[in-house]
Amino acid sequence: MAAVLIDDSARARLVGRFGAELAEPWCDTLPDLVARLSAKWGLTVREARPGNTGRTLLCTGPAGELQVLKLTPDHEVARLEFAGLNAWAGCPRAVQVLDTELEAGAILLEGLVPGTELRGREVPWPQIGALLTELHAVAPPADLPPLTERVTFMFDITERTLAESAAEHLLPPGLLAKARSRALALAGDGPVAVVHGDLHPGNVLDAGPRRGPVAIDPRPSVGDPAFDLADWLYLPLSAGGTLDDGIEALRPHLPGLDAGRARAWCAALAPLAALAPLRRGERTPFTDVLLEMAR
């Protein structure tokens, strides 16, 4: 049975993200694009996965191996992702690029086996420390934007999606403005490295016992590497612990960890971390702690 390349929910999500003028024609022509790229790269599409910026297709490659075809209607998204992954070429802690057709918004990636997310699993802190260390050790290339651009984009998206949602009364403009100011101040100084930009447990996959956790789906920029710590330090907090629990779990495995900057990033990004559950009407002790951190 052929994979469904685009369904109504995926189409609606892309229209919401990019607007109908860009997303609708792209969705309509997606089957032709996939057919052309499949013929070019010798792929057989097995499964389509949803995504906020396009479609991810799990494929069988020409030698029977797992490969992943990522497609987006916004070619700048593809260019930026490739720039980050290209900076990590040869780094085993980042998924590797096999080929691209950036003018079509397409990136072909190696498949990771078993490829299960770290979301919902016990955190392997030594391996996460190693992953962060290796990702942040490469020289920043000239074709990545500054972290301030990533921060601005994240807060702009938050303000757009917040309107008329269940979270709107809990994340007022003043609180978001304060958080944005904090985040931009942090992004504008401090150490400089290639920042993944979206390094939550859902974007780290298990690549097996030899390779360990591998980062996927970067939204890369150049700036303070402590930005990438926030989603990991929130995990003990969400389980009823504290930020310090996360810092102390990570500290032995991340040389040079600046606990002060890590805490400051967690406070600055707290409203963004609280947004998704609050929009779903899920107010919990964890979201209350995030809201308190943001004040």
MOSUL-V84662 format. One record per residue. N is the residue number from 0. RES is the residue in one letter. PHI is phi in radians with two decimals (999 if undefined). PSI is psi in degrees with one decimal (999 if undefined). D_FIRST is the distance of its C-alpha to the first C-alpha in Angstrom with 2 decimals. Layout:
N | RES | PHI | PSI | D_FIRST
N | RES | PHI | PSI | D_FIRST
//
This chain:
0 | M | 999 | 128.8 | 0.00
1 | A | -1.22 | 144.3 | 3.80
2 | A | -1.19 | 144.0 | 6.52
3 | V | -1.40 | 112.0 | 9.10
4 | L | -1.28 | -35.7 | 12.01
5 | I | -2.59 | 126.0 | 14.75
6 | D | -1.99 | -180.0 | 15.37
7 | D | -1.11 | -40.4 | 18.80
8 | S | -1.19 | -39.4 | 20.13
9 | A | -1.15 | -41.4 | 19.39
10 | R | -1.07 | -45.4 | 20.97
11 | A | -1.10 | -39.6 | 23.91
12 | R | -1.11 | -41.4 | 24.49
13 | L | -1.25 | -35.8 | 24.69
14 | V | -1.11 | -41.5 | 26.94
15 | G | -1.11 | -32.9 | 29.10
16 | R | -1.44 | -45.1 | 29.43
17 | F | -1.93 | -9.3 | 29.94
18 | G | 1.57 | 150.7 | 30.89
19 | A | -1.13 | -33.2 | 29.30
20 | E | -1.09 | -35.6 | 30.96
21 | L | -1.58 | -45.0 | 29.10
22 | A | -1.30 | -41.1 | 25.84
23 | E | -1.08 | -51.4 | 24.91
24 | P | -1.07 | -35.4 | 25.04
25 | W | -1.12 | -44.7 | 23.20
26 | C | -1.08 | -39.3 | 20.26
27 | D | -1.14 | -35.6 | 20.33
28 | T | -1.70 | 1.5 | 20.34
29 | L | -1.00 | -44.5 | 17.94
30 | P | -1.00 | -39.6 | 15.06
31 | D | -1.16 | -39.9 | 17.80
32 | L | -1.11 | -44.8 | 19.18
33 | V | -1.12 | -40.2 | 16.04
34 | A | -1.08 | -42.0 | 15.58
35 | R | -1.17 | -46.0 | 19.26
36 | L | -1.20 | -33.7 | 19.43
37 | S | -1.11 | -41.4 | 16.48
38 | A | -1.17 | -40.3 | 18.45
39 | K | -1.12 | -41.7 | 21.66
40 | W | -1.85 | 3.7 | 20.79
41 | G | 1.20 | 42.1 | 18.45
42 | L | -1.79 | 148.0 | 15.51
43 | T | -2.10 | 117.5 | 11.80
44 | V | -1.28 | 127.1 | 10.39
45 | R | -1.78 | -37.9 | 8.92
46 | E | -2.78 | 143.9 | 10.02
47 | A | -1.87 | 134.4 | 12.36
48 | R | -1.97 | 144.2 | 15.64
49 | P | -1.27 | 161.8 | 18.29
50 | G | -2.84 | 156.5 | 21.69
51 | N | -1.35 | -19.5 | 24.97
52 | T | -2.11 | 7.8 | 25.38
53 | G | 2.90 | -145.6 | 21.99
54 | R | -2.25 | 142.9 | 18.46
55 | T | -2.03 | 122.2 | 17.73
56 | L | -1.97 | 122.8 | 14.67
57 | L | -1.45 | 126.8 | 14.22
58 | C | -2.29 | 157.5 | 13.72
59 | T | -1.66 | 126.0 | 14.48
60 | G | -1.42 | -179.9 | 17.73
61 | P | -1.09 | -24.2 | 19.35
62 | A | -1.79 | 12.9 | 20.90
63 | G | 1.52 | 3.6 | 17.94
64 | E | -1.50 | 158.7 | 19.33
65 | L | -1.28 | 129.2 | 17.96
66 | Q | -2.33 | 158.2 | 18.78
67 | V | -2.18 | 124.7 | 18.62
68 | L | -1.85 | 117.2 | 18.66
69 | K | -1.83 | 134.1 | 20.70
70 | L | -2.35 | 140.0 | 21.23
71 | T | -2.51 | 144.4 | 23.88
72 | P | -1.27 | -17.0 | 25.61
73 | D | -1.76 | 103.6 | 28.92
74 | H | -1.15 | -23.4 | 29.78
75 | E | -1.18 | -33.6 | 32.69
76 | V | -1.07 | -45.5 | 30.41
77 | A | -1.13 | -42.6 | 28.71
78 | R | -1.08 | -42.5 | 32.17
79 | L | -1.19 | -43.0 | 33.61
80 | E | -1.07 | -43.4 | 30.88
81 | F | -1.10 | -39.4 | 31.23
82 | A | -1.05 | -41.3 | 35.01
83 | G | -1.18 | -47.1 | 34.84
84 | L | -1.14 | -33.0 | 32.46
85 | N | -1.17 | -34.0 | 34.61
86 | A | -1.10 | -29.8 | 37.65
87 | W | -1.74 | 17.1 | 36.00
88 | A | -1.00 | 128.3 | 34.97
89 | G | 1.52 | -9.1 | 35.73
90 | C | -1.48 | 118.0 | 36.04
91 | P | -1.18 | -13.7 | 33.94
92 | R | -1.52 | 0.4 | 33.88
93 | A | -2.19 | 144.1 | 31.76
94 | V | -1.08 | 143.7 | 28.28
95 | Q | -1.78 | 143.7 | 28.84
96 | V | -1.49 | 132.7 | 27.87
97 | L | -1.67 | -37.0 | 26.49
98 | D | -2.93 | 166.6 | 26.70
99 | T | -2.53 | 158.3 | 26.97
100 | E | -2.45 | 77.4 | 27.03
101 | L | -1.12 | -28.6 | 28.99
102 | E | -1.20 | -12.7 | 29.81
103 | A | -1.89 | 4.9 | 26.13
104 | G | 1.22 | 32.6 | 25.99
105 | A | -2.09 | 134.7 | 23.78
106 | I | -2.29 | 129.7 | 24.38
107 | L | -1.80 | 124.6 | 22.61
108 | L | -2.08 | 155.7 | 23.41
109 | E | -1.10 | 150.1 | 23.52
110 | G | -1.53 | 144.8 | 21.23
111 | L | -1.92 | 130.8 | 23.27
112 | V | -2.14 | 127.2 | 22.84
113 | P | -1.35 | -16.1 | 22.72
114 | G | 1.36 | 19.4 | 22.62
115 | T | -1.40 | 143.7 | 23.57
116 | E | -1.22 | 154.6 | 25.70
117 | L | -1.44 | -6.4 | 29.37
118 | R | -1.04 | 131.8 | 29.24
119 | G | 1.39 | 5.5 | 30.58
120 | R | -1.96 | 162.3 | 31.88
121 | E | -1.09 | 135.9 | 35.46
122 | V | -1.31 | 122.8 | 36.55
123 | P | -1.46 | 81.0 | 37.34
124 | W | -0.97 | -41.2 | 40.32
125 | P | -1.04 | -40.2 | 41.49
126 | Q | -1.27 | -34.3 | 38.15
127 | I | -1.19 | -38.9 | 37.91
128 | G | -1.06 | -42.5 | 41.46
129 | A | -1.14 | -40.8 | 40.59
130 | L | -1.07 | -49.2 | 37.56
131 | L | -1.07 | -43.5 | 39.75
132 | T | -1.03 | -45.8 | 42.55
133 | E | -1.25 | -40.5 | 40.49
134 | L | -1.10 | -38.0 | 38.71
135 | H | -1.52 | -0.3 | 42.07
136 | A | -1.55 | -14.2 | 43.94
137 | V | -1.38 | 155.8 | 42.71
138 | A | -1.26 | 130.7 | 44.84
139 | P | -1.13 | 127.1 | 43.78
140 | P | -1.39 | 165.9 | 42.79
141 | A | -1.36 | -14.4 | 44.34
142 | D | -1.70 | 17.5 | 41.15
143 | L | -1.87 | 142.7 | 40.34
144 | P | -1.32 | 166.7 | 41.83
145 | P | -1.29 | 156.5 | 44.23
146 | L | -1.04 | -28.3 | 43.16
147 | T | -1.01 | -34.1 | 45.09
148 | E | -1.18 | -40.8 | 42.44
149 | R | -1.11 | -44.0 | 39.67
150 | V | -1.07 | -46.3 | 41.89
151 | T | -1.04 | -44.1 | 42.68
152 | F | -1.06 | -45.1 | 39.04
153 | M | -1.09 | -41.9 | 38.20
154 | F | -1.28 | -34.2 | 41.10
155 | D | -1.09 | -45.4 | 40.43
156 | I | -1.07 | -42.4 | 36.84
157 | T | -1.04 | -46.3 | 38.27
158 | E | -1.12 | -35.3 | 40.85
159 | R | -1.23 | -42.8 | 38.37
160 | T | -1.38 | -17.5 | 35.96
161 | L | -1.27 | -33.4 | 38.91
162 | A | -0.96 | 128.5 | 40.34
163 | E | 1.07 | 25.7 | 40.25
164 | S | -1.82 | 172.4 | 38.26
165 | A | -1.17 | -15.7 | 39.41
166 | A | -1.59 | -9.4 | 40.55
167 | E | -1.03 | -41.3 | 42.82
168 | H | -1.31 | -16.7 | 46.02
169 | L | -1.62 | -17.8 | 45.58
170 | L | -2.14 | 71.7 | 45.05
171 | P | -1.20 | 163.0 | 47.86
172 | P | -0.97 | -39.4 | 48.53
173 | G | -1.09 | -40.4 | 51.45
174 | L | -1.17 | -42.4 | 49.50
175 | L | -1.16 | -38.3 | 46.74
176 | A | -1.11 | -40.2 | 49.42
177 | K | -1.12 | -43.3 | 51.13
178 | A | -1.15 | -41.4 | 47.95
179 | R | -1.07 | -43.9 | 47.12
180 | S | -1.08 | -43.1 | 50.67
181 | R | -1.05 | -47.1 | 50.48
182 | A | -1.14 | -41.6 | 47.19
183 | L | -1.16 | -35.7 | 48.45
184 | A | -1.13 | -42.7 | 51.67
185 | L | -1.15 | -40.5 | 49.86
186 | A | -1.19 | -23.5 | 47.56
187 | G | -1.50 | -5.1 | 50.63
188 | D | -2.52 | -171.7 | 52.39
189 | G | 1.55 | -170.8 | 52.01
190 | P | -1.11 | 163.5 | 50.33
191 | V | -2.23 | 129.7 | 47.90
192 | A | -2.70 | 174.3 | 44.62
193 | V | -1.36 | 118.9 | 41.05
194 | V | -1.73 | 131.1 | 39.59
195 | H | -1.11 | -48.2 | 35.88
196 | G | 1.64 | -13.9 | 36.20
197 | D | -2.67 | 49.2 | 33.36
198 | L | -1.63 | 62.4 | 33.73
199 | H | -1.62 | 167.8 | 32.71
200 | P | -1.06 | -22.3 | 31.10
201 | G | -1.28 | -17.2 | 27.61
202 | N | -1.84 | 20.3 | 28.07
203 | V | -2.22 | 121.4 | 29.19
204 | L | -1.95 | 148.7 | 26.73
205 | D | -1.37 | 118.2 | 27.66
206 | A | -1.81 | 21.1 | 27.41
207 | G | 1.74 | 170.0 | 28.83
208 | P | -1.15 | -28.8 | 32.43
209 | R | -1.36 | -40.0 | 33.73
210 | R | -1.68 | -34.4 | 32.64
211 | G | 1.39 | -158.4 | 32.52
212 | P | -1.17 | 139.9 | 31.55
213 | V | -2.31 | 134.3 | 30.31
214 | A | -1.44 | 140.8 | 30.47
215 | I | -2.25 | 173.7 | 27.69
216 | D | 0.89 | 53.2 | 27.57
217 | P | -1.25 | 153.3 | 31.30
218 | R | -2.10 | 72.8 | 33.23
219 | P | -1.35 | 154.6 | 36.07
220 | S | -2.76 | -177.4 | 39.71
221 | V | -2.09 | 123.7 | 43.09
222 | G | 3.01 | -151.0 | 45.32
223 | D | -1.22 | 117.1 | 46.21
224 | P | -1.14 | -18.2 | 43.87
225 | A | -1.11 | -18.8 | 44.82
226 | F | -0.95 | -39.4 | 42.45
227 | D | -1.29 | -6.4 | 39.53
228 | L | -1.48 | -23.2 | 41.17
229 | A | -0.99 | -48.3 | 41.04
230 | D | -1.12 | -25.8 | 37.63
231 | W | -1.39 | -37.2 | 38.56
232 | L | -1.28 | -22.5 | 42.01
233 | Y | -1.22 | -21.4 | 40.74
234 | L | -1.09 | -50.6 | 38.89
235 | P | -1.07 | -34.9 | 42.10
236 | L | -1.07 | -41.7 | 43.31
237 | S | -1.21 | -20.2 | 40.29
238 | A | -1.65 | 9.5 | 41.01
239 | G | 1.73 | 3.4 | 44.60
240 | G | -1.66 | -147.3 | 46.22
241 | T | -2.31 | 166.9 | 47.61
242 | L | -1.05 | -37.4 | 46.94
243 | D | -1.08 | -31.4 | 49.55
244 | D | -1.05 | -43.7 | 47.48
245 | G | -1.17 | -42.3 | 44.72
246 | I | -1.08 | -44.0 | 47.29
247 | E | -1.25 | -28.5 | 49.01
248 | A | -1.25 | -34.5 | 45.78
249 | L | -1.54 | -30.0 | 44.81
250 | R | -0.91 | -44.7 | 48.33
251 | P | -1.15 | -16.7 | 48.84
252 | H | -1.94 | 2.6 | 45.68
253 | L | -2.33 | 88.8 | 46.11
254 | P | -0.99 | 135.8 | 49.40
255 | G | 1.43 | 10.4 | 51.13
256 | L | -0.99 | 124.7 | 49.30
257 | D | -1.70 | 98.4 | 51.29
258 | A | -1.08 | -36.4 | 51.14
259 | G | -1.10 | -46.3 | 52.94
260 | R | -1.20 | -36.3 | 50.49
261 | A | -1.09 | -44.9 | 47.52
262 | R | -1.10 | -40.4 | 49.00
263 | A | -1.10 | -41.0 | 49.78
264 | W | -1.12 | -41.1 | 46.19
265 | C | -1.06 | -40.1 | 44.97
266 | A | -1.20 | -41.9 | 47.45
267 | A | -1.17 | -35.7 | 46.63
268 | L | -1.64 | 0.6 | 42.86
269 | A | -0.99 | -43.4 | 43.21
270 | P | -1.08 | -34.2 | 42.61
271 | L | -1.20 | -37.8 | 39.32
272 | A | -1.19 | -30.5 | 38.23
273 | A | -1.43 | -17.9 | 39.28
274 | L | -1.03 | -53.2 | 37.57
275 | A | -1.03 | -52.1 | 34.02
276 | P | -1.11 | -36.3 | 35.17
277 | L | -1.18 | -35.0 | 38.01
278 | R | -1.12 | -30.8 | 35.80
279 | R | -1.44 | 0.6 | 33.85
280 | G | 1.40 | 18.9 | 37.25
281 | E | -1.75 | 81.0 | 37.28
282 | R | -1.54 | 122.6 | 40.87
283 | T | -2.32 | 171.4 | 41.58
284 | P | -0.97 | -34.7 | 44.35
285 | F | -1.14 | -46.4 | 42.30
286 | T | -1.16 | -32.9 | 42.03
287 | D | -1.13 | -39.5 | 45.73
288 | V | -1.13 | -41.6 | 46.62
289 | L | -1.08 | -42.8 | 44.69
290 | L | -1.11 | -39.5 | 46.52
291 | E | -1.15 | -39.4 | 49.81
292 | M | -1.06 | -34.1 | 49.14
293 | A | -1.37 | -13.9 | 48.59
294 | R | -1.37 | 999 | 51.91
//
